[in-house]
Amino acid sequence: MVDGNVINSVIFRNVQIQENTFVLDSIVMQGTVIGEGAHLECVILDKNVRVSPGAVLIGTPLHPVIIKKGETV
């Protein structure tokens, strides 16, 4: 379910992207939930990650932010 804005990103199945969320140049693996109002750029989220509402994660193409499996940020 994608209720936010996703641009140039790979979204695996069973992912929830809530309202007012922005995802750019990122990879989001299965079972991940991205909370309302989060902002992600150049991020790799492994399986079953939880991104808190309003979280801001910004990496670069050469140095993406990487969140390991099952973590909450």
C-alpha positions in Angstrom: 0.0 0.0 0.0 1.5 3.3 -1.1 -0.2 6.5 0.0 2.9 8.7 -0.2 5.1 10.0 -3.0 7.7 7.5 -4.4 10.2 8.6 -7.1 12.9 6.5 -8.7 12.8 3.8 -6.0 12.4 0.1 -5.8 9.5 -1.0 -3.5 9.2 -4.7 -2.7 5.8 -6.4 -1.9 4.0 -6.1 1.4 5.3 -2.6 2.1 3.2 0.2 3.7 4.1 3.7 2.8 1.7 6.0 4.7 0.3 9.5 3.8 2.5 12.6 3.3 5.6 10.4 2.9 8.4 11.2 0.4 10.7 8.4 -0.9 13.4 9.3 -3.5 16.2 7.1 -5.0 15.7 4.4 -2.4 15.2 0.6 -2.0 12.5 -0.6 0.4 12.4 -4.3 1.1 9.4 -6.4 2.0 7.5 -6.1 5.3 8.7 -2.5 5.9 6.4 0.2 7.2 7.2 3.9 6.6 5.3 6.2 9.0 3.2 9.2 8.0 5.2 12.3 7.0 8.6 10.5 6.8 11.2 11.8 4.3 13.7 9.4 2.8 16.4 10.0 0.1 19.1 7.6 -1.0 18.1 5.0 1.7 18.2 1.2 1.7 15.7 -0.4 4.1 16.1 -4.1 4.7 13.2 -6.4 5.5 10.7 -5.6 8.3 12.1 -2.1 9.1 9.8 0.4 10.9 10.4 4.1 10.1 8.7 6.3 12.6 6.2 9.0 11.6 8.1 12.2 10.6 11.5 10.6 10.5 14.1 12.1 8.1 16.7 9.9 6.6 18.9 11.4 3.9 21.9 9.8 2.3 23.8 10.3 -1.0 24.2 8.1 -4.0 27.7 7.2 -2.9 26.8 6.9 0.8 23.2 5.8 1.2 21.7 5.4 4.6 21.4 1.6 5.3 19.0 0.3 7.9 19.4 -3.4 8.9 16.6 -6.0 9.0 14.0 -5.6 11.8 15.3 -2.2 13.1 13.1 0.7 14.1 14.2 4.3 13.3 
